[in-house]
Protein backbone atom coordinates (compact mmCIF):
# COMPACT_ATOMS: atom_id res chain seq x y z
CA UNK A 1 0.00 0.00 0.00
CA UNK A 2 2.68 2.46 1.08
CA UNK A 3 5.03 1.37 -1.70
CA UNK A 4 2.46 2.41 -4.29
CA UNK A 5 1.98 5.75 -2.54
CA UNK A 6 5.75 6.32 -2.49
CA UNK A 7 5.92 5.48 -6.18
CA UNK A 8 3.21 8.03 -6.99
CA UNK A 9 4.92 10.68 -4.89
CA UNK A 10 8.19 9.97 -6.70
CA UNK A 11 6.50 10.22 -10.11
CA UNK A 12 4.91 13.57 -9.28
CA UNK A 13 8.17 14.85 -7.79
CA UNK A 14 10.03 13.95 -10.97
CA UNK A 15 7.31 15.49 -13.15
CA UNK A 16 7.56 18.79 -11.29
CA UNK A 17 11.23 18.73 -10.35
CA UNK A 18 13.04 17.63 -13.48
CA UNK A 19 11.81 20.45 -15.75
CA UNK A 20 12.72 23.00 -13.07
CA UNK A 21 16.12 21.33 -12.61
CA UNK A 22 16.70 21.61 -16.36
CA UNK A 23 15.91 25.32 -16.29
CA UNK A 24 18.19 25.80 -13.30
CA UNK A 25 21.01 23.84 -14.99
CA UNK A 26 20.63 25.99 -18.11
CA UNK A 27 21.01 29.12 -16.01
CA UNK A 28 17.49 30.40 -16.68
CA UNK A 29 15.66 32.33 -13.99
CA UNK A 30 12.94 30.20 -12.37
CA UNK A 31 10.85 33.21 -11.32
CA UNK A 32 8.69 33.48 -14.46
CA UNK A 33 7.91 29.76 -14.30
CA UNK A 34 6.89 29.81 -10.62
CA UNK A 35 4.72 32.96 -10.56
CA UNK A 36 1.13 32.52 -9.52
CA UNK A 37 -1.31 33.17 -11.01
CA UNK A 38 0.38 32.60 -14.36
CA UNK A 39 -0.04 35.49 -16.76
CA UNK A 40 -0.55 34.76 -20.40
CA UNK A 41 0.96 36.93 -23.07
CA UNK A 42 -0.29 37.52 -26.58
CA UNK A 43 1.59 35.40 -29.09
CA UNK A 44 1.51 36.10 -32.81
CA UNK A 45 0.68 32.90 -34.62
CA UNK A 46 2.08 31.88 -37.97
CA UNK A 47 -0.28 32.24 -40.95
CA UNK A 48 -2.06 29.21 -42.39
CA UNK A 49 0.20 27.18 -44.69
CA UNK A 50 -1.48 25.33 -47.53
CA UNK A 51 1.67 23.31 -48.38
CA UNK A 52 1.93 22.12 -44.77
CA UNK A 53 -1.77 21.25 -44.75
CA UNK A 54 -1.47 19.32 -48.03
CA UNK A 55 1.62 17.45 -46.81
CA UNK A 56 -0.01 16.43 -43.54
CA UNK A 57 -3.22 15.43 -45.33
CA UNK A 58 -1.26 13.24 -47.75
CA UNK A 59 0.64 11.62 -44.88
CA UNK A 60 -2.59 10.86 -43.04
CA UNK A 61 -4.17 9.45 -46.20
CA UNK A 62 -1.10 7.32 -46.90
CA UNK A 63 -1.51 5.70 -43.49
CA UNK A 64 -5.32 5.46 -43.39
CA UNK A 65 -6.09 4.59 -47.02
CA UNK A 66 -5.00 0.91 -46.91
CA UNK A 67 -7.25 0.35 -43.91
CA UNK A 68 -10.18 2.14 -45.54
CA UNK A 69 -9.76 0.14 -48.76
CA UNK A 70 -9.64 -3.10 -46.77
CA UNK A 71 -12.83 -2.15 -44.93
CA UNK A 72 -14.57 -1.19 -48.17
CA UNK A 73 -13.63 -4.50 -49.85
CA UNK A 74 -14.77 -6.70 -47.00
CA UNK A 75 -18.13 -8.24 -47.86
CA UNK A 76 -21.04 -7.66 -45.53
CA UNK A 77 -21.89 -10.65 -43.36
CA UNK A 78 -24.91 -12.60 -44.55
CA UNK A 79 -27.55 -13.44 -41.96
CA UNK A 80 -27.85 -17.10 -41.10
CA UNK A 81 -31.33 -18.57 -41.07
Buried (B, 14 or more C-beta within 10 A) or exposed (E): EEEEEEEEEEEEEEEEEEEEEEBEEEEEEEEEEEEEEEEEEEEEEEEEEEEEEEEEEEEEEEEEEEEEEEEEEEEEEEEEE
